[in-house]
């Protein structure tokens, strides 16, 4: 019976932990997009290069979230 209760608590804590872990990539994407818009406003001629760099930054930030999902399934 103790192991059943422990498994239930672990699952709930893991869910909360992953929810908190998504704050990092979410903040990173917001900062990257905001700074890119700011840079485009200052130098419109660099918009194409800035967008490519922005999408790369967003991809790397979202990769952290996908790693968090994968670790849940690996360590389950």
C-alpha beads as a LAMMPS data file, in Angstrom:
LAMMPS data file: protein, C-alpha beads

76 atoms
75 bonds

1 atom types
1 bond types

-500.0 500.0 xlo xhi
-500.0 500.0 ylo yhi
-500.0 500.0 zlo zhi

Masses

1 110.0

Atoms # bond

1 1 1 0.000 0.000 0.000
2 1 1 2.844 2.391 0.748
3 1 1 4.322 1.941 -2.731
4 1 1 0.960 2.799 -4.329
5 1 1 0.727 6.047 -2.389
6 1 1 4.335 6.889 -3.222
7 1 1 3.751 6.294 -6.950
8 1 1 0.734 8.581 -6.873
9 1 1 2.644 11.353 -5.113
10 1 1 5.595 11.002 -7.505
11 1 1 3.305 11.321 -10.530
12 1 1 1.691 14.472 -9.163
13 1 1 5.017 16.046 -8.241
14 1 1 6.416 15.180 -11.671
15 1 1 3.478 16.943 -13.318
16 1 1 4.023 20.075 -11.260
17 1 1 7.762 19.890 -11.935
18 1 1 7.250 19.724 -15.679
19 1 1 4.802 22.610 -15.485
20 1 1 7.429 24.710 -13.735
21 1 1 10.064 23.568 -16.234
22 1 1 8.045 25.013 -19.111
23 1 1 8.503 28.507 -17.696
24 1 1 12.111 28.627 -18.923
25 1 1 11.433 27.983 -22.615
26 1 1 8.320 30.157 -22.481
27 1 1 10.251 33.112 -21.114
28 1 1 13.090 32.492 -23.566
29 1 1 10.768 32.544 -26.575
30 1 1 9.153 35.768 -25.371
31 1 1 12.486 37.475 -24.848
32 1 1 13.882 36.303 -28.201
33 1 1 10.796 37.452 -30.120
34 1 1 10.645 40.783 -28.288
35 1 1 14.299 41.588 -28.861
36 1 1 13.988 40.625 -32.527
37 1 1 11.077 43.019 -33.019
38 1 1 13.060 45.720 -31.237
39 1 1 16.074 45.105 -33.477
40 1 1 13.898 45.180 -36.618
41 1 1 12.443 48.507 -35.537
42 1 1 15.961 49.929 -35.199
43 1 1 17.358 48.443 -38.422
44 1 1 14.613 47.360 -40.858
45 1 1 17.144 46.360 -43.513
46 1 1 18.340 43.494 -41.275
47 1 1 14.846 41.991 -40.869
48 1 1 15.553 38.871 -42.948
49 1 1 18.693 37.906 -41.064
50 1 1 17.109 38.683 -37.721
51 1 1 14.116 36.461 -38.437
52 1 1 16.343 33.503 -39.288
53 1 1 18.303 33.981 -36.074
54 1 1 15.066 34.387 -34.104
55 1 1 13.645 31.118 -35.428
56 1 1 16.866 29.296 -34.540
57 1 1 16.720 30.720 -31.011
58 1 1 13.087 29.712 -30.627
59 1 1 13.858 26.202 -31.893
60 1 1 16.620 25.742 -29.320
61 1 1 14.427 27.061 -26.523
62 1 1 11.574 24.735 -27.478
63 1 1 14.007 21.841 -27.634
64 1 1 14.346 22.181 -23.867
65 1 1 10.607 21.654 -23.480
66 1 1 10.681 18.569 -25.700
67 1 1 13.555 17.146 -23.660
68 1 1 11.395 17.600 -20.563
69 1 1 8.574 15.614 -22.156
70 1 1 10.974 12.896 -23.277
71 1 1 12.501 12.492 -19.816
72 1 1 9.053 11.841 -18.393
73 1 1 8.620 8.867 -20.730
74 1 1 12.192 7.628 -20.306
75 1 1 12.133 7.576 -16.499
76 1 1 8.564 6.370 -16.131

Bonds

1 1 1 2
2 1 2 3
3 1 3 4
4 1 4 5
5 1 5 6
6 1 6 7
7 1 7 8
8 1 8 9
9 1 9 10
10 1 10 11
11 1 11 12
12 1 12 13
13 1 13 14
14 1 14 15
15 1 15 16
16 1 16 17
17 1 17 18
18 1 18 19
19 1 19 20
20 1 20 21
21 1 21 22
22 1 22 23
23 1 23 24
24 1 24 25
25 1 25 26
26 1 26 27
27 1 27 28
28 1 28 29
29 1 29 30
30 1 30 31
31 1 31 32
32 1 32 33
33 1 33 34
34 1 34 35
35 1 35 36
36 1 36 37
37 1 37 38
38 1 38 39
39 1 39 40
40 1 40 41
41 1 41 42
42 1 42 43
43 1 43 44
44 1 44 45
45 1 45 46
46 1 46 47
47 1 47 48
48 1 48 49
49 1 49 50
50 1 50 51
51 1 51 52
52 1 52 53
53 1 53 54
54 1 54 55
55 1 55 56
56 1 56 57
57 1 57 58
58 1 58 59
59 1 59 60
60 1 60 61
61 1 61 62
62 1 62 63
63 1 63 64
64 1 64 65
65 1 65 66
66 1 66 67
67 1 67 68
68 1 68 69
69 1 69 70
70 1 70 71
71 1 71 72
72 1 72 73
73 1 73 74
74 1 74 75
75 1 75 76
